[in-house]
Amino acid sequence: MNLTEEKQPDLSNALQADSFSASATATAEMPGSKIVLLAEDEPMIRDLITLFLNNLGYVVHSAENGQDLLEVAGKHASDGFALMITDLVMPKMGGLELASEIRQRYAESRILFVSGYTDDIVILEGRLNARTAFLRKPFNFSALKAKIEGLLDA
């Protein structure tokens, strides 16, 4: 099991192509309001998203697939979390199954699906609503920040 928790890689050169604000997203200062769960099987994408979110003031608990992220979420259950970002297509457990498991445990979860595939799979499942959004890969950090803020303000 290859888990990455609170990893802060030095990828500053990779981030120069898309600048972003280091100011934290406005959320209520409640337990877990600055914690993000991240499931992404591509290490470079996972590291870039982690670094970006760290710069926004979030603590990121991440894993390379849904099954491993459920284990990570269980270890940090008492901390709560602001939202979960998950790729749709991953080994062991994909994003839809992960979202279903997370919602069973944490009914009010905010979830952002990311994928290079069509958003039809999410729409067909009836999963997009005020607490669930989709962002198509490739995306820039401004779009990611906007989706996160939209979910947290819902």
N, CA, C and O of each residue as an XYZ file, in Angstrom:
616
protein
N       0.858     -1.170      0.000
C       0.000      0.000      0.000
C       0.899      1.226      0.000
O       1.754      1.374      0.873
N       0.710      2.092     -0.964
C       1.526      3.283     -1.108
C       0.689      4.498     -0.748
O      -0.025      5.035     -1.594
N       0.772      4.933      0.499
C      -0.011      6.076      0.962
C       0.869      7.303      1.051
O       2.055      7.204      1.366
N       0.300      8.441      0.779
C       1.011      9.706      0.877
C       0.187     10.615      1.760
O      -0.916     11.014      1.386
N       0.708     10.945      2.925
C      -0.020     11.825      3.820
C       0.784     13.092      4.041
O       1.963     13.047      4.392
N       0.122     14.232      3.827
C       0.703     15.533      4.073
C       2.027     15.697      3.348
O       2.938     16.347      3.861
N       2.144     15.121      2.173
C       3.361     15.200      1.382
C       3.477     16.583      0.777
O       2.509     17.099      0.219
N       4.649     17.192      0.880
C       4.871     18.510      0.328
C       6.082     18.459     -0.596
O       7.172     18.879     -0.207
N       5.907     17.947     -1.820
C       7.027     17.812     -2.741
C       7.491     19.170     -3.249
O       6.730     20.137     -3.244
N       8.740     19.234     -3.684
C       9.272     20.460     -4.264
C       9.017     20.438     -5.758
O       9.850     19.966     -6.532
N       7.877     20.944     -6.157
C       7.493     20.979     -7.563
C       7.237     22.411     -8.012
O       6.409     22.644     -8.893
N       7.941     23.376     -7.416
C       7.676     24.778     -7.703
C       7.853     25.123     -9.173
O       7.106     25.947     -9.700
N       8.821     24.514     -9.850
C       8.997     24.793    -11.278
C       7.795     24.337    -12.087
O       7.411     25.005    -13.047
N       7.201     23.225    -11.722
C       6.045     22.711    -12.452
C       4.824     23.602    -12.261
O       3.919     23.605    -13.096
N       4.797     24.357    -11.168
C       3.641     25.197    -10.883
C       3.735     26.581    -11.507
O       2.754     27.324    -11.482
N       4.880     26.951    -12.066
C       5.034     28.286    -12.620
C       4.114     28.537    -13.801
O       3.775     29.688    -14.076
N       3.705     27.508    -14.499
C       2.849     27.678    -15.671
C       1.467     28.205    -15.306
O       0.789     28.789    -16.152
N       1.047     28.012    -14.081
C      -0.277     28.468    -13.668
C      -0.162     29.062    -12.269
O      -0.076     28.320    -11.291
N      -0.159     30.363    -12.163
C       0.009     30.996    -10.863
C      -1.276     30.900    -10.055
O      -2.371     30.785    -10.606
N      -1.119     30.951     -8.738
C      -2.287     30.895     -7.875
C      -2.009     31.680     -6.612
O      -0.859     31.935     -6.257
N      -3.066     32.053     -5.950
C      -2.967     32.810     -4.714
C      -2.702     31.873     -3.556
O      -3.280     30.789     -3.481
N      -1.835     32.283     -2.660
C      -1.537     31.463     -1.493
C      -2.484     31.764     -0.341
O      -2.324     31.219      0.751
N      -3.456     32.616     -0.571
C      -4.415     32.901      0.493
C      -5.368     31.727      0.647
O      -5.789     31.121     -0.338
N      -5.697     31.417      1.872
C      -6.543     30.255      2.145
C      -7.977     30.506      1.711
O      -8.476     31.628      1.794
N      -8.633     29.450      1.247
C     -10.039     29.520      0.890
C     -10.846     29.804      2.148
O     -10.573     29.251      3.213
N     -11.843     30.671      2.013
C     -12.660     31.036      3.170
C     -13.595     29.895      3.529
O     -14.492     29.542      2.764
N     -13.373     29.330      4.692
C     -14.268     28.305      5.217
C     -14.446     28.564      6.703
O     -13.626     29.234      7.330
N     -15.508     28.036      7.253
C     -15.731     28.174      8.685
C     -14.607     27.466      9.425
O     -14.195     26.375      9.031
N     -14.117     28.067     10.475
C     -13.029     27.463     11.233
C     -13.590     26.415     12.191
O     -13.669     26.633     13.400
N     -13.966     25.306     11.639
C     -14.486     24.187     12.398
C     -13.497     23.047     12.263
O     -12.683     23.056     11.339
N     -13.538     22.059     13.156
C     -12.653     20.916     12.993
C     -12.820     20.312     11.602
O     -13.941     20.074     11.151
N     -11.717     20.069     10.936
C     -11.762     19.459      9.617
C     -11.978     20.423      8.478
O     -11.948     20.015      7.317
N     -12.198     21.713      8.778
C     -12.513     22.660      7.708
C     -11.338     22.930      6.784
O     -11.523     23.505      5.711
N     -10.158     22.536      7.165
C      -8.974     22.730      6.334
C      -8.326     21.398      5.947
O      -7.149     21.364      5.587
N      -9.081     20.311      6.018
C      -8.552     18.994      5.660
C      -9.222     18.514      4.381
O     -10.445     18.564      4.253
N      -8.413     18.049      3.437
C      -8.906     17.530      2.166
C      -8.425     16.096      2.002
O      -7.253     15.793      2.229
N      -9.339     15.217      1.606
C      -8.980     13.852      1.227
C      -8.781     13.844     -0.282
O      -9.575     14.432     -1.016
N      -7.724     13.178     -0.752
C      -7.403     13.160     -2.178
C      -7.079     11.745     -2.632
O      -6.173     11.108     -2.094
N      -7.826     11.250     -3.629
C      -7.547      9.951     -4.247
C      -7.190     10.193     -5.710
O      -8.026     10.643     -6.493
N      -5.952      9.894     -6.070
C      -5.458     10.099     -7.437
C      -4.342      9.089     -7.692
O      -3.367      9.027     -6.942
N      -4.492      8.300     -8.754
C      -3.513      7.249     -9.015
C      -2.264      7.727     -9.746
O      -1.264      7.010     -9.762
N      -2.287      8.895    -10.342
C      -1.100      9.430    -11.023
C      -0.263     10.223    -10.013
O      -0.701     11.276     -9.550
N       0.936      9.732     -9.665
C       1.739     10.392     -8.624
C       2.014     11.875     -8.878
O       1.929     12.681     -7.951
N       2.340     12.247    -10.108
C       2.651     13.651    -10.402
C       1.422     14.539    -10.185
O       1.535     15.623     -9.613
N       0.265     14.088    -10.634
C      -0.964     14.867    -10.441
C      -1.296     14.958     -8.958
O      -1.660     16.024     -8.462
N      -1.170     13.836     -8.251
C      -1.442     13.816     -6.810
C      -0.512     14.793     -6.085
O      -0.953     15.534     -5.207
N       0.771     14.793     -6.449
C       1.737     15.686     -5.807
C       1.451     17.154     -6.119
O       1.552     18.005     -5.236
N       1.098     17.454     -7.363
C       0.797     18.837     -7.736
C      -0.448     19.360     -7.021
O      -0.457     20.487     -6.527
N      -1.496     18.541     -6.968
C      -2.719     18.952     -6.264
C      -2.425     19.144     -4.782
O      -2.895     20.104     -4.172
N      -1.649     18.234     -4.203
C      -1.284     18.344     -2.789
C      -0.530     19.637     -2.524
O      -0.849     20.359     -1.579
N       0.461     19.934     -3.344
C       1.240     21.156     -3.173
C       0.357     22.397     -3.305
O       0.466     23.330     -2.509
N      -0.508     22.404     -4.303
C      -1.424     23.528     -4.508
C      -2.321     23.729     -3.288
O      -2.465     24.848     -2.796
N      -2.922     22.643     -2.803
C      -3.820     22.743     -1.651
C      -3.064     23.144     -0.391
O      -3.585     23.911      0.418
N      -1.845     22.641     -0.210
C      -1.021     23.063      0.926
C      -0.788     24.572      0.881
O      -0.829     25.241      1.914
N      -0.544     25.103     -0.314
C      -0.331     26.544     -0.465
C      -1.591     27.352     -0.176
O      -1.505     28.533      0.162
N      -2.747     26.734     -0.306
C      -4.009     27.394      0.048
C      -4.326     27.250      1.533
O      -5.317     27.800      2.013
N      -3.490     26.516      2.259
C      -3.681     26.361      3.692
C      -4.346     25.070      4.120
O      -4.677     24.907      5.294
N      -4.549     24.147      3.188
C      -5.184     22.876      3.514
C      -4.160     21.817      3.908
O      -3.022     21.827      3.440
N      -4.583     20.919      4.766
C      -3.837     19.700      5.066
C      -4.436     18.627      4.171
O      -5.657     18.474      4.122
N      -3.599     17.887      3.468
C      -4.079     16.891      2.517
C      -3.697     15.496      2.989
O      -2.538     15.224      3.303
N      -4.695     14.616      3.033
C      -4.468     13.193      3.279
C      -4.780     12.507      1.960
O      -5.914     12.566      1.484
N      -3.784     11.855      1.363
C      -3.999     11.315      0.023
C      -3.605      9.854     -0.086
O      -2.899      9.307      0.760
N      -4.091      9.241     -1.166
C      -3.779      7.847     -1.468
C      -3.888      7.648     -2.970
O      -4.464      8.472     -3.680
N      -3.325      6.541     -3.445
C      -3.290      6.282     -4.885
C      -4.533      5.589     -5.416
O      -4.653      5.384     -6.624
N      -5.461      5.224     -4.538
C      -6.714      4.609     -4.993
C      -7.767      4.761     -3.899
O      -7.462      5.135     -2.766
N      -8.999      4.465     -4.262
C     -10.103      4.632     -3.334
C     -10.028      3.746     -2.107
O     -10.344      4.179     -0.998
N      -9.614      2.514     -2.304
C      -9.520      1.575     -1.184
C      -8.543      2.091     -0.125
O      -8.837      2.054      1.070
N      -7.386      2.569     -0.569
C      -6.404      3.089      0.377
C      -6.879      4.387      1.031
O      -6.577      4.640      2.197
N      -7.621      5.209      0.287
C      -8.106      6.457      0.872
C      -9.147      6.189      1.958
O      -9.219      6.932      2.937
N      -9.947      5.146      1.799
C     -10.893      4.791      2.863
C     -10.150      4.466      4.156
O     -10.592      4.833      5.244
N      -9.031      3.782      4.029
C      -8.216      3.462      5.205
C      -7.658      4.747      5.828
O      -7.686      4.917      7.047
N      -7.156      5.638      4.987
C      -6.636      6.923      5.470
C      -7.746      7.714      6.156
O      -7.535      8.270      7.234
N      -8.919      7.767      5.545
C     -10.049      8.496      6.126
C     -10.420      7.918      7.487
O     -10.732      8.662      8.417
N     -10.385      6.594      7.604
C     -10.684      5.954      8.879
C      -9.705      6.340      9.972
O     -10.096      6.535     11.123
N      -8.427      6.450      9.612
C      -7.395      6.834     10.586
C      -7.587      8.269     11.079
O      -7.216      8.601     12.205
N      -8.165      9.108     10.233
C      -8.326     10.521     10.567
C      -9.795     10.898     10.764
O     -10.147     12.074     10.680
N     -10.642      9.923     11.022
C     -12.088     10.164     11.117
C     -12.437     11.217     12.161
O     -13.347     12.018     11.949
N     -11.733     11.226     13.273
C     -12.059     12.183     14.330
C     -11.719     13.617     13.927
O     -12.246     14.565     14.510
N     -10.839     13.783     12.931
C     -10.464     15.120     12.469
C     -11.519     15.740     11.564
O     -11.616     16.964     11.467
N     -12.316     14.893     10.897
C     -13.257     15.391      9.904
C     -12.511     15.856      8.667
O     -11.285     15.757      8.607
N     -13.243     16.367      7.673
C     -12.599     16.896      6.477
C     -13.542     17.846      5.764
O     -14.763     17.747      5.893
N     -12.957     18.772      5.008
C     -13.742     19.774      4.289
C     -14.351     19.192      3.027
O     -15.526     19.418      2.736
N     -13.551     18.441      2.276
C     -14.043     17.807      1.063
C     -13.106     16.704      0.625
O     -11.989     16.568      1.124
N     -13.597     15.914     -0.331
C     -12.793     14.860     -0.933
C     -12.686     15.139     -2.425
O     -13.676     15.462     -3.082
N     -11.475     15.010     -2.948
C     -11.232     15.109     -4.384
C     -10.818     13.721     -4.840
O      -9.900     13.127     -4.274
N     -11.491     13.196     -5.867
C     -11.170     11.852     -6.327
C     -11.198     11.743     -7.842
O     -12.069     12.295     -8.514
N     -10.223     11.017     -8.355
C     -10.234     10.637     -9.762
C     -11.361      9.622     -9.922
O     -11.692      8.907     -8.976
N     -11.944      9.558    -11.100
C     -13.002      8.573    -11.342
C     -12.449      7.185    -11.604
O     -12.987      6.195    -11.109
N     -11.371      7.107    -12.384
C     -10.837      5.815    -12.806
C      -9.506      5.567    -12.105
O      -8.515      6.248    -12.367
N      -9.499      4.568    -11.198
C      -8.296      4.196    -10.443
C      -8.308      2.694    -10.223
O      -9.368      2.070    -10.280
N      -7.145      2.106     -9.971
C      -7.112      0.680     -9.642
C      -7.726      0.420     -8.256
O      -7.862      1.334     -7.443
N      -8.082     -0.807     -8.015
C      -8.652     -1.299     -6.749
C     -10.056     -0.769     -6.477
O     -10.990     -1.555     -6.324
N     -10.219      0.553     -6.416
C     -11.534      1.148     -6.184
C     -11.570      2.512     -6.865
O     -10.758      3.386     -6.560
N     -12.505      2.690     -7.777
C     -12.642      3.951     -8.499
C     -13.388      4.995     -7.698
O     -13.838      4.742     -6.581
N     -13.513      6.167     -8.281
C     -14.104      7.302     -7.599
C     -15.571      7.174     -7.255
O     -15.994      7.639     -6.197
N     -16.369      6.548     -8.130
C     -17.801      6.409     -7.831
C     -18.038      5.505     -6.629
O     -18.840      5.823     -5.750
N     -17.335      4.374     -6.596
C     -17.474      3.463     -5.456
C     -16.943      4.122     -4.182
O     -17.545      3.994     -3.116
N     -15.822      4.823     -4.294
C     -15.266      5.538     -3.147
C     -16.259      6.573     -2.625
O     -16.487      6.662     -1.418
N     -16.846      7.351     -3.523
C     -17.820      8.369     -3.112
C     -19.003      7.740     -2.391
O     -19.485      8.278     -1.394
N     -19.469      6.609     -2.890
C     -20.581      5.906     -2.248
C     -20.209      5.483     -0.826
O     -20.995      5.657      0.106
N     -19.012      4.930     -0.669
C     -18.541      4.507      0.663
C     -18.383      5.709      1.601
O     -18.785      5.652      2.763
N     -17.803      6.782      1.095
C     -17.603      7.984      1.917
C     -18.949      8.565      2.348
O     -19.114      8.958      3.503
N     -19.913      8.621      1.423
C     -21.229      9.180      1.754
C     -21.977      8.305      2.762
O     -22.767      8.819      3.553
N     -21.738      6.993      2.744
C     -22.363      6.126      3.748
C     -21.829      6.456      5.135
O     -22.564      6.400      6.121
N     -20.555      6.796      5.207
C     -19.920      7.085      6.498
C     -20.067      8.550      6.908
O     -20.212      8.861      8.091
N     -20.028      9.433      5.935
C     -20.077     10.880      6.174
C     -21.101     11.475      5.207
O     -20.744     11.945      4.127
N     -22.348     11.453      5.593
C     -23.464     11.773      4.689
C     -23.377     13.159      4.056
O     -23.798     13.333      2.912
N     -22.858     14.120      4.752
C     -22.818     15.496      4.247
C     -21.526     15.826      3.502
O     -21.219     17.001      3.300
N     -20.780     14.834      3.098
C     -19.490     15.044      2.428
C     -19.626     15.860      1.157
O     -20.596     15.730      0.411
N     -18.643     16.694      0.932
C     -18.522     17.418     -0.332
C     -17.479     16.684     -1.168
O     -16.385     16.382     -0.689
N     -17.831     16.400     -2.427
C     -16.974     15.568     -3.271
C     -16.758     16.238     -4.618
O     -17.699     16.702     -5.261
N     -15.490     16.276     -5.030
C     -15.127     16.777     -6.352
C     -14.520     15.623     -7.146
O     -13.454     15.113     -6.801
N     -15.212     15.217     -8.216
C     -14.691     14.201     -9.127
C     -13.814     14.893    -10.160
O     -14.179     15.947    -10.679
N     -12.659     14.305    -10.461
C     -11.809     14.795    -11.545
C     -11.516     13.625    -12.474
O     -11.278     12.503    -12.026
N     -11.537     13.904    -13.772
C     -11.278     12.830    -14.729
C     -11.013     13.401    -16.108
O     -11.488     14.481    -16.458
N     -10.250     12.658    -16.876
C     -10.042     12.987    -18.272
C     -11.145     12.419    -19.135
O     -11.204     12.685    -20.336
N     -12.016     11.640    -18.529
C     -13.137     11.039    -19.243
C     -14.353     11.942    -19.145
O     -14.343     12.923    -18.401
N     -15.372     11.626    -19.871
C     -16.578     12.447    -19.909
C     -17.281     12.506    -18.557
O     -17.205     11.572    -17.758
N     -17.964     13.619    -18.318
C     -18.725     13.753    -17.079
C     -20.070     13.045    -17.162
O     -20.822     13.039    -16.187
N     -20.389     12.445    -18.312
C     -21.660     11.722    -18.448
C     -21.797     10.619    -17.413
O     -22.898     10.372    -16.922
N     -20.694      9.946    -17.069
C     -20.767      8.852    -16.098
C     -21.269      9.372    -14.749
O     -22.041      8.691    -14.073
N     -20.840     10.561    -14.359
C     -21.278     11.126    -13.085
C     -22.728     11.583    -13.187
O     -23.528     11.330    -12.286
N     -23.066     12.260    -14.288
C     -24.434     12.744    -14.475
C     -25.411     11.576    -14.521
O     -26.478     11.633    -13.910
N     -25.052     10.519    -15.243
C     -25.928      9.354    -15.344
C     -26.164      8.711    -13.988
O     -27.229      8.145    -13.740
N     -25.193      8.795    -13.131
C     -25.354      8.236    -11.790
C     -26.161      9.170    -10.888
O     -26.467      8.818     -9.749
N     -26.503     10.345    -11.387
C     -27.289     11.291    -10.596
C     -26.537     11.835     -9.410
O     -27.132     12.102     -8.365
N     -25.248     12.002     -9.550
C     -24.430     12.379     -8.410
C     -24.085     13.858     -8.324
O     -23.623     14.304     -7.274
N     -24.288     14.634     -9.378
C     -23.944     16.055     -9.320
C     -25.050     16.826     -8.621
O     -26.218     16.737     -8.999
N     -24.674     17.584     -7.599
C     -25.611     18.408     -6.844
C     -24.807     19.491     -6.131
O     -23.644     19.712     -6.470
N     -25.388     20.154     -5.174
C     -24.694     21.243     -4.477
C     -23.446     20.767     -3.738
O     -22.525     21.553     -3.516
N     -23.403     19.488     -3.353
C     -22.260     18.959     -2.611
C     -21.367     18.053     -3.453
O     -20.440     17.435     -2.930
N     -21.642     17.973     -4.753
C     -20.862     17.106     -5.637
C     -20.633     17.821     -6.962
O     -21.577     18.298     -7.593
N     -19.367     17.892     -7.378
C     -19.033     18.585     -8.625
C     -18.065     17.742     -9.446
O     -17.516     16.750     -8.967
N     -17.870     18.160    -10.694
C     -16.977     17.467    -11.620
C     -16.043     18.478    -12.266
O     -16.460     19.580    -12.625
N     -14.777     18.097    -12.412
C     -13.788     18.928    -13.092
C     -13.029     18.041    -14.071
O     -12.422     17.042    -13.686
N     -13.073     18.424    -15.342
C     -12.428     17.629    -16.394
C     -10.922     17.890    -16.429
O     -10.479     19.037    -16.367
N     -10.140     16.805    -16.531
C      -8.696     16.908    -16.739
C      -8.435     17.107    -18.221
O      -9.193     16.585    -19.038
N      -7.422     17.819    -18.595
C      -6.545     18.595    -17.708
C      -7.244     19.878    -17.260
O      -8.055     20.444    -17.994
N      -6.923     20.325    -16.061
C      -7.500     21.554    -15.534
C      -6.379     22.445    -15.019
O      -5.267     21.979    -14.771
N      -6.680     23.726    -14.861
C      -5.692     24.626    -14.267
C      -6.059     24.853    -12.803
O      -7.157     24.513    -12.363
N      -5.131     25.426    -12.069
C      -5.351     25.588    -10.640
C      -6.450     26.599    -10.330
O      -7.106     26.492     -9.294
N      -6.661     27.565    -11.198
C      -7.761     28.517    -10.988
C      -9.104     27.802    -11.035
O      -9.988     28.074    -10.222
N      -9.256     26.888    -11.987
C     -10.503     26.116    -12.097
C     -10.681     25.210    -10.887
O     -11.791     25.073    -10.374
N      -9.596     24.589    -10.425
C      -9.663     23.725     -9.242
C     -10.078     24.541     -8.023
O     -10.948     24.124     -7.258
N      -9.457     25.695     -7.845
C      -9.792     26.545     -6.699
C     -11.256     26.974     -6.751
O     -11.944     26.963     -5.731
N     -11.734     27.353     -7.939
C     -13.132     27.777     -8.088
C     -14.095     26.645     -7.737
O     -15.104     26.879     -7.071
N     -13.799     25.423     -8.177
C     -14.664     24.275     -7.854
C     -14.671     24.015     -6.355
O     -15.724     23.759     -5.772
N     -13.503     24.079     -5.731
C     -13.408     23.853     -4.285
C     -14.219     24.911     -3.539
O     -15.001     24.584     -2.646
N     -14.032     26.170     -3.904
C     -14.774     27.247     -3.237
C     -16.271     27.091     -3.434
O     -17.048     27.329     -2.509
N     -16.686     26.690     -4.644
C     -18.104     26.473     -4.903
C     -18.691     25.383     -4.026
O     -19.799     25.526     -3.510
N     -17.956     24.300     -3.855
C     -18.433     23.205     -3.006
C     -18.477     23.615     -1.538
O     -19.430     23.286     -0.831
N     -17.465     24.323     -1.082
C     -17.414     24.695      0.331
C     -18.414     25.783      0.685
O     -18.829     25.900      1.838
N     -18.802     26.578     -0.303
C     -19.801     27.623     -0.064
C     -21.226     27.095     -0.157
O     -22.166     27.789      0.231
N     -21.400     25.881     -0.666
C     -22.743     25.308     -0.870
C     -23.400     24.969      0.447
O     -24.529     24.480      0.466
